[in-house]
Amino acid sequence: MTDSPLPLSRRASFAVVASLISLLALLLAFPPLTAESQGLQFGTGWQGQAWNNLDFSGQPVHTLVIPAGLNFNWGLGSPDPTVNVDNWSARFDSVQVLNQGTYEFITSYDDAVRIYIDNILVLDRFNGPPANDVRFQQTLTAGAHLFRVEFREFTDTALLLFAWQQITGLPPGVTPGFATVTPFGTPDLPTATPTPAGPQASIAGVRGLALRTGPYLGASFITTITPDAPIVILGRNRDEGIYNWYYLQIGERRGWASGRYLRVNVPDINQIPVIGAENFDNIDGAPDIGARAITRAVMNVRRRPSPRAGIVGSIPWGGVAELIGRTVQAGTNRWLHVRYYTDDGQVIVGWIDARWVTVQGELFNVPIR
């Protein structure tokens, strides 16, 4: 006598229940790491695309906006119902502004990962081994850097983590916090970062304040300062013309924020030294790298990347200018640094709004300020 098979509906029900139990057990055993738990940087402003194949061919089936970094445990699933649970790929891009120094990068993945920094392949694990934890170091200059993480999921569990920490070139008084990563395991406790001495500030009137690479509305975005962050003032600048901007240190990061939303704890702001923004003050002579900006309107050229900055000239509709720099916000070009030669032989160097410009040439070679 042989056992008769279960009806199809009952077999399907048992299969679903078994899958759910397996997934729940996996998530309980392997909780994802968090930025707070490890003292790591995960970056901001990530954008992703996913394909229902392993080689990024054709149009992506799903687009992701990821404000808080790459730290995912999809379990036996995928980022979205439109994405297959097996045999899919994803690509994640962001621009991160870092201090000069050496960084240790950490990635945990299942099944495959490939990482580029400034269009250079720095880690290739695209053919396995799967479910691995990898560390590597890179020395980077101060400024903005392009990060790209490519991911493959073959079958079973899908996980991806990518983070970093600065280990040399830290500001005075700051020591590196070497994070211990247990892949997909229980996170460690956070490591406190000493707060340097100096005038203090606090955020007033807003829930968060943008930290930028320069004292201008159009400067590249670094991160968002939260009201609970310890803020130390290193200098000030009023080059934009309306509000004081302050050069700040928040933990291991430095950048500029508008004084419009800062409460400063000194009786006289003249006690705070006036400093320049070197990454914008000394770049008008940047070399031509072959990229071109073609205007789609009559464009005002401003001295700095801000609608508040003074106008130094204009470019007619359809004018072609050398593209020598740019700023980036939320992964998108915001202002373009151009050099334009007029018909009468004058040279205009300044900044134009990127939204009304067509770019020709290799954009990734254009420096981000």
C-alpha positions as CSV (number, residue, x, y, z in Angstrom):
1,M,0.0,0.0,0.0
2,T,1.4,3.4,-0.9
3,D,0.6,6.8,0.7
4,S,-1.6,8.9,-1.4
5,P,-0.3,12.4,-2.1
6,L,-1.8,15.5,-0.3
7,P,-4.2,17.6,-2.4
8,L,-2.4,20.4,-4.2
9,S,-4.0,23.1,-2.1
10,R,-2.8,21.5,1.2
11,R,0.7,20.9,-0.2
12,A,0.9,24.6,-1.2
13,S,-0.2,25.7,2.3
14,F,2.4,23.5,4.0
15,A,5.1,24.9,1.7
16,V,4.1,28.5,2.5
17,V,4.1,27.9,6.2
18,A,7.5,26.1,6.1
19,S,9.0,29.0,4.1
20,L,7.7,31.6,6.6
21,I,9.1,29.6,9.5
22,S,12.5,29.4,7.8
23,L,12.5,33.1,7.1
24,L,11.5,34.0,10.7
25,A,14.3,31.8,12.1
26,L,16.8,33.3,9.7
27,L,15.9,36.9,10.7
28,L,16.0,36.1,14.4
29,A,19.4,34.4,14.2
30,F,21.0,37.0,11.9
31,P,19.7,40.5,12.7
32,P,21.1,43.2,10.4
33,L,23.8,45.5,11.7
34,T,23.0,49.1,12.4
35,A,25.1,52.3,12.2
36,E,24.5,53.1,15.8
37,S,25.6,49.6,16.9
38,Q,29.0,49.6,15.2
39,G,30.0,53.3,15.1
40,L,30.3,53.0,11.3
41,Q,29.5,55.4,8.5
42,F,26.9,54.1,6.0
43,G,26.6,57.3,3.9
44,T,23.5,59.1,2.7
45,G,21.7,59.7,-0.5
46,W,22.0,56.3,-2.1
47,Q,20.0,55.4,-5.2
48,G,19.5,51.9,-6.5
49,Q,18.2,49.9,-9.4
50,A,17.3,46.2,-9.6
51,W,17.1,43.8,-12.5
52,N,15.5,40.4,-12.9
53,N,18.8,39.1,-14.3
54,L,22.4,38.7,-13.2
55,D,24.1,41.1,-15.6
56,F,22.1,44.4,-15.4
57,S,20.8,43.9,-19.0
58,G,17.7,45.7,-20.2
59,Q,15.7,48.1,-18.2
60,P,15.6,47.8,-14.3
61,V,12.4,46.6,-12.9
62,H,12.6,48.5,-9.6
63,T,14.2,51.8,-8.4
64,L,15.2,52.4,-4.8
65,V,15.8,55.7,-2.9
66,I,17.9,54.9,0.2
67,P,18.6,57.8,2.5
68,A,20.4,55.9,5.3
69,G,22.9,53.5,3.6
70,L,23.2,49.9,2.4
71,N,22.3,47.6,5.3
72,F,19.8,45.0,4.1
73,N,18.7,41.6,5.0
74,W,16.1,40.5,2.4
75,G,16.0,37.0,3.8
76,L,14.5,34.7,1.2
77,G,12.9,37.6,-0.6
78,S,14.0,40.7,-2.6
79,P,13.7,44.5,-2.4
80,D,10.2,44.6,-4.1
81,P,7.5,42.2,-5.4
82,T,8.6,43.2,-8.9
83,V,12.0,41.7,-8.3
84,N,12.5,37.9,-8.5
85,V,13.5,36.2,-5.2
86,D,16.4,34.4,-7.0
87,N,18.7,35.3,-9.9
88,W,18.5,39.1,-9.6
89,S,21.0,42.0,-9.5
90,A,21.1,45.5,-8.2
91,R,23.3,48.6,-8.5
92,F,23.6,51.3,-5.8
93,D,25.3,54.7,-6.4
94,S,26.0,57.7,-4.1
95,V,28.3,60.6,-3.7
96,Q,30.0,60.9,-0.3
97,V,32.1,63.8,1.0
98,L,35.0,62.6,3.1
99,N,37.9,64.0,5.0
100,Q,41.4,63.2,3.8
101,G,42.8,60.0,5.2
102,T,42.8,56.3,5.1
103,Y,39.5,54.5,5.4
104,E,38.6,50.9,6.3
105,F,35.7,49.6,4.2
106,I,33.6,46.7,5.3
107,T,31.1,44.7,3.3
108,S,29.1,41.6,4.1
109,Y,27.2,39.9,1.4
110,D,25.3,36.9,0.2
111,D,25.8,36.0,-2.7
112,A,28.2,38.4,-4.6
113,V,29.4,42.0,-4.5
114,R,31.6,44.4,-6.6
115,I,32.6,47.8,-5.3
116,Y,33.9,50.9,-7.2
117,I,35.3,54.1,-5.7
118,D,35.6,57.0,-8.2
119,N,35.1,54.6,-11.1
120,I,38.0,52.4,-10.0
121,L,37.2,48.7,-9.1
122,V,38.5,48.3,-5.5
123,L,36.8,44.9,-4.6
124,D,35.6,42.1,-6.9
125,R,33.7,39.3,-5.3
126,F,31.2,38.9,-8.2
127,N,31.8,35.2,-8.5
128,G,31.9,34.3,-4.9
129,P,32.6,33.0,-2.4
130,P,29.1,33.7,-1.1
131,A,28.1,34.8,2.4
132,N,31.4,36.5,3.1
133,D,32.7,39.4,5.3
134,V,35.5,41.5,3.6
135,R,37.5,44.4,4.8
136,F,39.8,46.6,2.7
137,Q,41.5,49.9,3.0
138,Q,41.7,52.9,0.7
139,T,43.5,56.3,1.2
140,L,41.3,59.1,-0.2
141,T,41.7,62.9,-0.7
142,A,39.4,65.4,1.0
143,G,36.2,66.1,-1.0
144,A,33.5,64.2,-2.8
145,H,33.9,60.6,-4.0
146,L,31.7,58.4,-6.2
147,F,30.7,55.1,-4.6
148,R,29.1,52.3,-6.6
149,V,28.1,48.9,-5.1
150,E,26.9,46.1,-7.5
151,F,25.2,43.1,-6.0
152,R,24.1,39.7,-7.2
153,E,21.6,37.3,-5.7
154,F,21.7,33.7,-7.0
155,T,19.5,31.7,-4.6
156,D,18.4,31.3,-1.0
157,T,19.3,34.2,1.4
158,A,20.0,37.8,0.1
159,L,22.0,40.1,2.3
160,L,24.1,43.2,1.7
161,L,26.0,45.6,4.0
162,F,28.5,48.3,3.0
163,A,30.1,50.7,5.5
164,W,33.4,52.4,6.4
165,Q,35.3,54.2,9.1
166,Q,38.3,56.6,9.0
167,I,41.4,55.2,10.6
168,T,44.1,57.8,9.8
169,G,44.1,61.6,9.1
170,L,41.5,62.2,11.9
171,P,41.0,65.7,13.3
172,P,43.0,66.5,16.5
173,G,41.5,64.9,19.6
174,V,39.7,62.2,17.6
175,T,40.8,58.6,17.8
176,P,39.7,55.9,15.4
177,G,37.0,53.6,16.6
178,F,37.8,50.2,15.2
179,A,34.4,48.5,14.6
180,T,34.1,44.8,15.0
181,V,31.7,43.3,12.5
182,T,30.3,39.9,13.1
183,P,28.6,39.1,9.8
184,F,24.8,39.0,10.3
185,G,25.3,38.5,14.0
186,T,24.7,40.4,17.3
187,P,26.1,44.0,17.0
188,D,28.5,45.5,19.5
189,L,27.9,48.5,21.7
190,P,28.6,52.0,20.2
191,T,31.9,53.7,20.7
192,A,31.7,57.4,21.9
193,T,33.6,60.0,19.8
194,P,35.3,62.8,21.9
195,T,34.0,66.3,21.3
196,P,36.8,68.8,20.6
197,A,37.0,72.1,22.4
198,G,35.7,75.4,20.9
199,P,32.6,77.5,20.6
200,Q,29.4,75.4,20.6
201,A,26.2,75.7,18.6
202,S,22.8,74.1,18.5
203,I,20.1,73.8,15.9
204,A,17.2,76.1,16.2
205,G,13.9,76.1,14.4
206,V,14.3,73.0,12.2
207,R,14.5,69.2,12.8
208,G,17.7,68.9,10.8
209,L,20.3,71.1,9.1
210,A,22.3,70.4,6.0
211,L,26.0,70.2,6.3
212,R,27.7,71.2,3.0
213,T,31.2,71.4,1.5
214,G,31.1,75.2,1.3
215,P,29.3,78.3,2.7
216,Y,26.8,78.3,-0.2
217,L,23.3,77.0,-0.8
218,G,24.5,75.1,-3.9
219,A,27.6,73.4,-2.3
220,S,27.6,69.6,-2.2
221,F,25.6,67.9,0.5
222,I,27.6,66.0,3.1
223,T,25.0,64.9,5.7
224,T,22.1,66.1,7.9
225,I,22.9,67.4,11.4
226,T,20.4,66.4,13.9
227,P,19.4,68.5,17.0
228,D,21.1,66.1,19.4
229,A,24.5,66.3,17.7
230,P,27.4,68.0,19.5
231,I,28.4,70.9,17.3
232,V,31.7,72.7,17.5
233,I,32.3,76.0,15.5
234,L,35.7,76.2,13.8
235,G,35.1,79.4,11.7
236,R,32.6,81.6,9.9
237,N,32.1,83.1,6.4
238,R,29.6,85.5,4.9
239,D,30.7,85.3,1.3
240,E,27.2,84.4,0.1
241,G,26.0,87.8,1.2
242,I,23.0,87.3,3.5
243,Y,23.6,84.9,6.4
244,N,26.7,83.9,8.3
245,W,27.7,80.4,7.5
246,Y,29.7,78.4,10.0
247,Y,32.4,75.8,9.5
248,L,31.5,73.0,11.9
249,Q,32.8,69.8,13.3
250,I,30.3,67.1,14.2
251,G,32.0,64.0,15.4
252,E,34.5,63.1,12.7
253,R,32.9,65.2,10.0
254,R,33.6,68.8,9.0
255,G,31.5,71.1,6.8
256,W,29.5,74.3,6.5
257,A,26.0,75.1,7.7
258,S,23.8,78.2,7.5
259,G,23.8,80.3,10.6
260,R,20.1,81.0,9.9
261,Y,19.2,77.9,11.9
262,L,22.1,77.8,14.4
263,R,22.1,79.2,17.9
264,V,25.7,80.2,18.8
265,N,26.8,80.2,22.4
266,V,29.2,83.2,22.2
267,P,28.2,86.7,23.2
268,D,29.8,88.2,20.1
269,I,30.2,86.3,16.8
270,N,33.2,88.5,16.0
271,Q,35.1,86.2,18.4
272,I,34.7,83.5,15.8
273,P,37.5,83.7,13.1
274,V,36.6,84.5,9.5
275,I,37.9,81.8,7.2
276,G,37.8,81.1,3.5
277,A,36.4,78.2,1.6
278,E,39.5,76.9,-0.1
279,N,37.7,74.3,-2.2
280,F,35.8,77.1,-3.9
281,D,38.2,80.1,-3.6
282,N,41.1,78.5,-5.6
283,I,39.6,76.5,-8.4
284,D,38.7,79.0,-11.2
285,G,41.9,77.9,-13.0
286,A,41.0,74.3,-13.1
287,P,42.1,72.5,-16.3
288,D,39.8,71.7,-19.2
289,I,39.2,68.0,-19.2
290,G,37.1,67.9,-22.4
291,A,33.6,68.0,-20.9
292,R,31.2,70.6,-22.2
293,A,28.1,72.4,-20.8
294,I,25.5,73.5,-23.3
295,T,22.9,75.9,-22.0
296,R,19.2,75.4,-22.7
297,A,18.3,79.0,-21.7
298,V,20.0,82.3,-21.2
299,M,22.1,81.6,-18.1
300,N,23.4,83.9,-15.4
301,V,26.9,83.0,-14.4
302,R,27.4,83.5,-10.7
303,R,30.6,83.9,-8.7
304,R,29.7,81.0,-6.4
305,P,27.2,78.1,-6.5
306,S,24.3,80.0,-5.0
307,P,21.4,82.1,-6.3
308,R,22.5,84.7,-3.7
309,A,26.0,85.0,-5.1
310,G,26.9,87.9,-7.5
311,I,26.5,87.6,-11.2
312,V,29.8,87.8,-13.2
313,G,28.3,87.4,-16.7
314,S,25.9,85.4,-18.8
315,I,25.9,82.7,-21.4
316,P,23.4,82.8,-24.4
317,W,20.9,80.1,-25.2
318,G,22.9,77.3,-26.8
319,G,26.3,78.6,-25.6
320,V,29.0,76.0,-25.2
321,A,31.3,76.3,-22.1
322,E,34.1,74.2,-20.6
323,L,32.8,72.2,-17.7
324,I,35.5,72.2,-15.0
325,G,33.6,71.3,-11.8
326,R,30.2,70.6,-10.2
327,T,28.4,70.3,-6.9
328,V,26.1,67.3,-6.1
329,Q,23.0,67.1,-3.9
330,A,21.1,63.9,-3.3
331,G,23.1,62.2,-6.0
332,T,22.2,64.8,-8.6
333,N,24.3,67.6,-10.2
334,R,23.1,70.9,-8.7
335,W,25.6,73.6,-10.0
336,L,28.2,73.5,-12.7
337,H,31.5,75.3,-12.7
338,V,32.1,76.6,-16.2
339,R,34.6,78.6,-18.3
340,Y,33.0,80.4,-21.2
341,Y,34.7,82.3,-24.0
342,T,32.7,85.2,-25.4
343,D,32.7,86.2,-29.1
344,D,34.8,89.3,-28.2
345,G,37.5,87.4,-26.5
346,Q,36.4,87.7,-22.8
347,V,36.6,84.8,-20.5
348,I,33.8,84.2,-17.9
349,V,34.4,81.7,-15.1
350,G,31.7,80.9,-12.6
351,W,28.7,78.8,-11.7
352,I,25.4,78.0,-13.5
353,D,22.3,76.1,-12.5
354,A,22.7,72.5,-13.7
355,R,19.0,72.0,-14.3
356,W,19.0,74.0,-17.5
357,V,22.2,72.5,-19.0
358,T,23.0,69.6,-21.3
359,V,26.4,67.9,-20.6
360,Q,28.6,66.4,-23.2
361,G,31.7,64.3,-22.4
362,E,32.6,62.1,-19.5
363,L,30.7,63.5,-16.5
364,F,32.4,61.2,-14.0
365,N,35.7,62.9,-14.7
366,V,34.4,66.3,-13.7
367,P,35.6,67.1,-10.1
368,I,32.9,67.4,-7.4
369,R,33.4,70.4,-5.1
